[in-house]
Amino acid sequence: MKSLKYIFIFVLIGCFIYFCGEEVLATIKYNLLLINELTEKEITSSERIQYLSNHKDVVRVAIFGNADEFTSKGINLSEIYTLAEKEINKTNGILGRKLELVWYNRNAINYKHQEVAENILKDPSIYAVVGPFDLDKALCYSSFFAAAGILHISPSANSDDLMEQKYPLSFSTTTTDTDEAICLANYLISNKIDDLLIISEDNNKYCESFAGEIDRVFCLKGLNVIQRVRFSENGNLYWFKEIIDSYKKLYGIKNAVIISNYFKDNSPKKAIINEIASTFHEGKLFFSECISADMYGLLNLSHSNCYSVAMFPDDNGVCPALRLLCQKDWFKKDFFSVRLYKSLWILKEAIDKSGSFEYEKIVNYMKNNEFNTPLGKFKFESNHFEASPKLSVMSFAEQKAMWEKYKTDN
């Protein structure tokens, strides 16, 4: 009887392999290979420096981010970094070496990010990493790269969670949520705007993080926030209109803060935000900084009564670089692209001025010195975030005029 039982089990296993075997065996093989890769010895900092000593003509920097994802949002990562690489190499490269950017997961899908990051860490020729470009992945991989001892610059992460981590080899070239919230609050106070409805995009971690900081800062500043309303692009537009109409009529609200992420021209968000705009056409609408200026043009909004936090540099040295960007057809006149472009110039200056590729010396320079990049002066705070950048609240019309100024200014 026992032998019959084993024969029956063997037949079942055989049938399973026959019908599902190819897929199952492929999955097992993939996971075994992945486990083997992940357990391989990662390259140490000293080994990366040794690689540079043996290859004196080039500095290879990994760009870690999904270019296609941002192209769909109107931001061309490939063009931005190609331009930065070209311009840096025109100016003697990095410490006399040619800068070579190496794209990782340019078109990769999400589940492969861990594997891609591991591949970066196993390549001794990679000196530093720029990216990822969204908050969730930046929070994850800042610790990942810091633990591996490789210099890491995040051009987009601006969460207080990341700020508190203070990884010694991780730096962010953007402002914190708190800086932007304070700038917006100060503008509202100085212009005596204190009847506000905050409208934020739901199910979006960036928007929820920023909205939470807006709530906290506005409360500390004594601003009168009537309510915070969340919206989803899958929500009922008519129901949402009734909600904001009821608050507007009940409390006499004329102004609103809209916290939303990038959106496409055919996105349901366009209809929602146009509905908000029509409801508050007599007052002012304040947008989160993350939406590019050109994307605003897709909406049926008056540029004179729509505002957002802006980060225009104010010294004369920035004009050539911004003029160069503004003259490119692919540049969408947004501050995110400027941060991407600037991040590589900061890396170049830190290495050039310290005269070394030793990570400790580079980090020491980045922590203690002001940078004079083609996009303005720049300094990191002790938490490795951009220190008190020039922030201002400007209408879309004012921003458009500033972009045109940088495009034509000599």
C-alpha positions as CSV (number, residue, x, y, z in Angstrom):
1,M,0.0,0.0,0.0
2,K,2.8,2.3,0.8
3,S,4.4,1.8,-2.6
4,L,1.1,2.6,-4.3
5,K,0.9,5.8,-2.3
6,Y,4.4,6.9,-3.4
7,I,3.5,5.9,-7.0
8,F,0.4,8.1,-6.8
9,I,2.4,11.0,-5.4
10,F,5.0,10.5,-8.2
11,V,2.2,10.6,-10.8
12,L,0.8,13.8,-9.4
13,I,4.1,15.5,-9.4
14,G,4.7,14.2,-12.9
15,C,1.4,15.7,-14.1
16,F,2.1,19.0,-12.4
17,I,5.5,19.3,-14.1
18,Y,4.0,18.2,-17.4
19,F,1.3,20.9,-17.4
20,C,3.2,23.7,-15.5
21,G,6.7,22.5,-15.5
22,E,8.3,24.9,-18.0
23,E,7.0,28.0,-16.2
24,V,7.8,26.6,-12.8
25,L,11.3,25.4,-13.7
26,A,12.0,28.8,-15.3
27,T,10.8,30.6,-12.1
28,I,13.0,28.3,-9.9
29,K,16.0,28.9,-12.2
30,Y,15.5,32.7,-12.2
31,N,15.2,32.9,-8.4
32,L,18.3,30.6,-7.9
33,L,20.3,32.8,-10.2
34,L,19.0,36.0,-8.4
35,I,19.9,34.5,-5.0
36,N,23.3,33.7,-6.3
37,E,23.8,37.2,-7.7
38,L,22.6,38.9,-4.4
39,T,25.0,36.8,-2.4
40,E,28.0,37.7,-4.5
41,K,30.5,40.0,-2.9
42,E,29.7,43.7,-3.4
43,I,32.5,46.1,-4.5
44,T,34.0,48.1,-1.6
45,S,34.7,51.8,-1.7
46,S,38.5,51.2,-1.8
47,E,38.0,48.9,-4.8
48,R,36.1,51.7,-6.7
49,I,39.0,54.1,-5.9
50,Q,41.5,51.5,-7.1
51,Y,39.5,51.1,-10.4
52,L,39.9,54.9,-10.9
53,S,43.6,54.6,-10.3
54,N,43.9,52.0,-13.0
55,H,41.6,53.8,-15.5
56,K,42.7,57.5,-15.5
57,D,40.7,58.7,-18.5
58,V,37.1,58.4,-17.3
59,V,34.7,58.8,-14.4
60,R,31.6,56.6,-14.7
61,V,28.4,57.7,-12.8
62,A,25.2,55.6,-12.7
63,I,21.9,57.2,-13.5
64,F,19.3,55.2,-11.7
65,G,15.8,56.0,-12.9
66,N,13.1,55.0,-15.3
67,A,13.3,57.5,-18.2
68,D,10.1,56.3,-19.9
69,E,8.1,57.0,-16.8
70,F,9.1,60.6,-16.8
71,T,8.8,61.1,-20.5
72,S,5.1,60.3,-20.1
73,K,5.0,63.2,-17.7
74,G,6.7,65.6,-20.1
75,I,10.2,65.5,-18.6
76,N,13.0,64.1,-20.8
77,L,15.6,62.6,-18.5
78,S,17.8,61.4,-21.3
79,E,18.1,64.8,-22.9
80,I,18.7,66.5,-19.6
81,Y,21.6,64.2,-18.6
82,T,23.0,64.1,-22.1
83,L,23.2,67.9,-22.1
84,A,24.9,67.9,-18.7
85,E,27.4,65.3,-19.7
86,K,28.2,67.2,-22.9
87,E,28.6,70.5,-21.1
88,I,30.7,69.1,-18.2
89,N,33.1,67.4,-20.7
90,K,33.5,70.7,-22.5
91,T,34.9,72.2,-19.3
92,N,37.7,69.6,-18.8
93,G,35.4,66.9,-17.5
94,I,35.8,65.9,-13.8
95,L,39.3,66.4,-12.5
96,G,40.6,66.2,-16.1
97,R,38.7,63.0,-16.9
98,K,35.8,62.4,-19.2
99,L,32.4,62.0,-17.5
100,E,30.6,58.9,-18.7
101,L,27.0,58.5,-17.6
102,V,25.7,54.9,-17.4
103,W,22.0,54.4,-17.4
104,Y,20.5,51.7,-15.2
105,N,16.8,50.6,-15.5
106,R,16.2,53.3,-18.1
107,N,13.1,51.3,-19.1
108,A,12.9,48.8,-16.3
109,I,9.6,47.9,-14.5
110,N,9.3,48.3,-10.8
111,Y,9.9,44.7,-9.6
112,K,13.4,44.8,-11.0
113,H,14.7,47.8,-9.2
114,Q,16.3,45.8,-6.4
115,E,18.1,43.7,-8.9
116,V,19.2,46.7,-10.8
117,A,20.6,48.4,-7.7
118,E,22.5,45.3,-6.8
119,N,24.0,45.3,-10.3
120,I,25.2,48.9,-9.7
121,L,26.9,47.9,-6.5
122,K,28.7,45.0,-8.2
123,D,30.2,47.2,-11.0
124,P,33.6,48.5,-9.8
125,S,33.7,51.1,-12.5
126,I,30.7,53.0,-11.0
127,Y,32.0,55.8,-8.8
128,A,28.7,57.5,-7.8
129,V,24.9,57.1,-8.3
130,V,22.4,59.8,-9.2
131,G,18.8,58.9,-8.6
132,P,16.2,57.4,-8.1
133,F,13.9,60.2,-8.9
134,D,10.8,59.5,-6.8
135,L,10.4,59.6,-3.1
136,D,9.6,56.0,-2.3
137,K,12.6,54.6,-4.1
138,A,14.9,57.3,-2.8
139,L,13.9,56.4,0.8
140,C,14.7,52.8,0.1
141,Y,17.9,53.1,-1.9
142,S,19.5,55.9,0.2
143,S,20.1,53.4,2.9
144,F,21.0,50.7,0.4
145,F,23.8,52.8,-1.3
146,A,25.0,54.3,2.0
147,A,25.5,50.9,3.5
148,A,27.5,49.9,0.4
149,G,29.8,53.0,0.8
150,I,29.0,54.6,-2.6
151,L,28.3,58.3,-3.1
152,H,24.6,58.9,-3.8
153,I,22.9,62.1,-5.0
154,S,19.1,62.2,-5.1
155,P,17.8,65.1,-7.2
156,S,14.2,64.8,-6.1
157,A,13.7,63.3,-2.7
158,N,12.3,65.9,-0.3
159,S,10.7,64.0,2.5
160,D,11.3,64.7,6.2
161,D,11.8,60.9,6.6
162,L,14.8,61.0,4.3
163,M,16.1,64.2,5.9
164,E,16.2,62.6,9.3
165,Q,18.3,59.6,8.1
166,K,21.4,61.7,7.5
167,Y,23.3,59.0,5.6
168,P,26.9,60.1,5.3
169,L,27.2,59.4,1.6
170,S,23.7,60.5,0.5
171,F,22.8,64.1,-0.6
172,S,19.7,65.6,-2.0
173,T,19.7,68.7,-4.3
174,T,16.1,69.7,-3.5
175,T,14.4,71.5,-0.7
176,T,12.5,69.9,2.1
177,D,8.7,69.8,2.4
178,T,9.1,72.1,5.4
179,D,11.0,74.8,3.4
180,E,8.3,74.9,0.7
181,A,5.4,74.9,3.2
182,I,7.0,77.8,5.1
183,C,7.5,79.8,1.9
184,L,3.9,79.3,0.9
185,A,2.6,80.1,4.4
186,N,4.7,83.3,4.6
187,Y,3.3,84.5,1.3
188,L,-0.3,83.8,2.4
189,I,0.3,85.7,5.7
190,S,1.9,88.7,4.0
191,N,-0.9,88.9,1.5
192,K,-3.6,88.5,4.2
193,I,-5.0,85.3,2.7
194,D,-6.3,83.2,5.6
195,D,-9.5,81.5,4.3
196,L,-8.2,78.4,2.7
197,L,-9.4,75.0,1.4
198,I,-6.6,72.5,0.9
199,I,-7.3,70.0,-1.9
200,S,-4.9,67.1,-2.2
201,E,-4.6,64.1,-4.5
202,D,-5.5,60.9,-2.7
203,N,-3.5,57.6,-2.9
204,N,-0.3,59.5,-3.7
205,K,2.5,59.2,-1.1
206,Y,4.2,62.4,-2.3
207,C,1.0,64.4,-2.1
208,E,0.1,63.0,1.3
209,S,3.6,63.7,2.7
210,F,3.6,67.3,1.4
211,A,-0.1,67.9,2.4
212,G,0.7,66.7,6.0
213,E,3.6,69.2,6.2
214,I,1.3,71.9,4.8
215,D,-1.2,71.1,7.5
216,R,1.5,71.3,10.3
217,V,3.2,74.5,9.1
218,F,-0.1,76.3,8.4
219,C,-1.3,75.4,11.9
220,L,1.9,76.7,13.5
221,K,1.6,79.9,11.5
222,G,-2.1,80.4,12.6
223,L,-3.5,80.2,9.0
224,N,-7.2,79.5,8.9
225,V,-7.5,76.2,7.0
226,I,-11.2,75.4,6.7
227,Q,-10.8,71.8,5.6
228,R,-8.6,69.4,3.6
229,V,-10.4,67.6,0.8
230,R,-8.9,64.6,-1.0
231,F,-9.6,63.7,-4.6
232,S,-8.9,60.7,-6.9
233,E,-8.7,60.7,-10.6
234,N,-11.1,57.8,-10.5
235,G,-13.6,59.6,-8.3
236,N,-17.0,61.1,-9.2
237,L,-16.4,64.5,-10.6
238,Y,-20.0,65.7,-9.9
239,W,-19.8,64.5,-6.3
240,F,-16.4,66.2,-5.8
241,K,-17.8,69.5,-7.3
242,E,-20.7,69.4,-4.8
243,I,-18.2,69.0,-1.9
244,I,-16.0,72.0,-2.8
245,D,-19.1,74.1,-3.7
246,S,-20.6,73.4,-0.3
247,Y,-17.4,74.5,1.6
248,K,-17.1,77.6,-0.6
249,K,-20.6,78.7,0.0
250,L,-20.8,77.7,3.7
251,Y,-17.5,79.5,4.7
252,G,-17.2,82.1,1.9
253,I,-13.8,80.6,0.9
254,K,-12.2,82.3,-2.1
255,N,-8.8,80.6,-2.2
256,A,-7.5,77.0,-2.4
257,V,-4.2,75.1,-2.2
258,I,-4.1,72.2,-4.7
259,I,-1.5,69.5,-4.0
260,S,-1.2,67.2,-7.0
261,N,1.4,65.3,-8.9
262,Y,2.2,65.4,-12.6
263,F,-0.7,64.7,-15.0
264,K,-1.2,64.1,-18.7
265,D,-3.4,66.2,-21.0
266,N,-5.9,63.3,-21.2
267,S,-5.8,62.6,-17.5
268,P,-9.1,62.7,-15.4
269,K,-7.1,65.0,-13.1
270,K,-7.3,67.7,-15.8
271,A,-11.1,67.8,-15.5
272,I,-10.9,67.8,-11.7
273,I,-8.4,70.7,-11.5
274,N,-10.3,72.7,-14.1
275,E,-13.4,72.2,-12.0
276,I,-11.6,73.5,-9.0
277,A,-10.3,76.5,-11.0
278,S,-13.8,77.4,-12.2
279,T,-15.1,77.2,-8.6
280,F,-12.4,79.5,-7.3
281,H,-12.1,81.8,-10.3
282,E,-12.6,84.9,-8.1
283,G,-9.7,84.0,-5.7
284,K,-6.3,82.5,-6.0
285,L,-5.2,78.9,-6.6
286,F,-1.9,77.7,-5.1
287,F,-0.3,74.6,-6.6
288,S,2.4,72.3,-5.3
289,E,5.8,73.0,-6.8
290,C,6.3,69.5,-8.3
291,I,4.0,70.1,-11.4
292,S,6.0,71.5,-14.3
293,A,5.2,75.0,-15.5
294,D,4.5,73.8,-19.1
295,M,2.0,71.2,-17.7
296,Y,0.0,74.0,-16.2
297,G,-0.6,75.2,-19.8
298,L,-2.7,72.1,-20.5
299,L,-5.3,73.4,-18.1
300,N,-8.0,76.1,-18.8
301,L,-6.6,78.3,-16.1
302,S,-5.9,82.0,-15.8
303,H,-2.2,82.3,-15.4
304,S,-2.6,85.5,-13.4
305,N,-4.5,84.0,-10.5
306,C,-2.7,80.6,-10.3
307,Y,0.5,80.4,-8.1
308,S,3.1,78.0,-7.1
309,V,6.4,77.9,-5.2
310,A,9.2,78.8,-7.6
311,M,13.0,78.4,-7.4
312,F,14.6,80.9,-9.7
313,P,18.3,81.6,-8.9
314,D,19.0,85.3,-8.5
315,D,22.7,85.7,-9.4
316,N,24.0,86.6,-12.8
317,G,26.1,83.5,-13.2
318,V,23.0,81.3,-13.8
319,C,21.9,83.0,-17.0
320,P,24.0,81.0,-19.6
321,A,23.0,77.6,-18.2
322,L,19.3,78.5,-17.9
323,R,19.3,80.1,-21.3
324,L,20.8,76.9,-22.7
325,L,18.0,74.9,-21.1
326,C,15.2,77.2,-22.1
327,Q,16.2,77.1,-25.7
328,K,15.8,73.4,-25.9
329,D,12.5,72.2,-27.3
330,W,12.3,69.2,-24.9
331,F,12.7,71.5,-21.8
332,K,9.4,71.9,-20.1
333,K,10.3,75.0,-18.1
334,D,10.1,73.1,-14.8
335,F,12.3,73.2,-11.7
336,F,12.7,69.5,-11.5
337,S,14.7,69.4,-14.7
338,V,16.9,72.2,-13.3
339,R,17.6,70.1,-10.2
340,L,18.6,67.1,-12.4
341,Y,20.9,69.2,-14.4
342,K,22.4,70.8,-11.4
343,S,23.1,67.6,-9.5
344,L,25.9,66.6,-11.9
345,W,27.6,70.0,-11.7
346,I,27.7,69.7,-7.9
347,L,29.4,66.4,-8.2
348,K,31.9,67.8,-10.7
349,E,32.7,70.8,-8.5
350,A,33.1,68.7,-5.3
351,I,35.6,66.5,-7.0
352,D,37.5,69.2,-8.8
353,K,37.8,71.5,-5.7
354,S,38.8,68.7,-3.3
355,G,41.3,67.5,-5.9
356,S,40.5,63.9,-5.0
357,F,38.3,60.9,-5.6
358,E,38.5,59.7,-2.0
359,Y,34.9,59.6,-0.7
360,E,35.7,61.0,2.7
361,K,37.3,64.1,1.1
362,I,34.4,64.6,-1.4
363,V,31.8,64.3,1.4
364,N,33.7,66.7,3.6
365,Y,33.7,69.3,0.8
366,M,30.1,68.8,0.0
367,K,29.1,69.3,3.7
368,N,31.2,72.4,4.3
369,N,31.5,74.5,1.1
370,E,29.3,76.6,-1.1
371,F,29.0,75.5,-4.7
372,N,29.1,78.0,-7.6
373,T,27.3,76.0,-10.2
374,P,26.1,77.2,-13.6
375,L,22.6,77.2,-12.1
376,G,23.4,79.4,-9.1
377,K,25.1,79.2,-5.7
378,F,24.3,76.2,-3.6
379,K,25.0,74.7,-0.2
380,F,24.0,71.6,1.7
381,E,22.7,71.8,5.2
382,S,23.9,69.5,8.0
383,N,21.1,67.1,7.0
384,H,22.4,66.9,3.5
385,F,19.5,68.8,1.9
386,E,19.7,71.9,-0.2
387,A,20.2,74.8,2.3
388,S,17.6,77.5,2.3
389,P,17.4,78.0,-1.4
390,K,15.8,81.1,-2.9
391,L,12.1,80.2,-2.8
392,S,9.3,82.5,-3.8
393,V,5.6,82.2,-4.6
394,M,4.9,83.5,-8.1
395,S,1.9,83.4,-10.4
396,F,2.1,81.3,-13.6
397,A,2.2,84.6,-15.6
398,E,5.2,85.8,-13.5
399,Q,7.0,82.5,-13.9
400,K,6.5,82.5,-17.7
401,A,8.0,86.0,-17.8
402,M,11.0,84.8,-15.8
403,W,11.6,81.8,-18.1
404,E,11.5,84.1,-21.1
405,K,13.9,86.4,-19.4
406,Y,16.4,83.6,-18.8
407,K,16.0,82.4,-22.4
408,T,16.9,85.8,-23.9
409,D,19.0,87.5,-21.2
410,N,22.6,88.3,-22.2
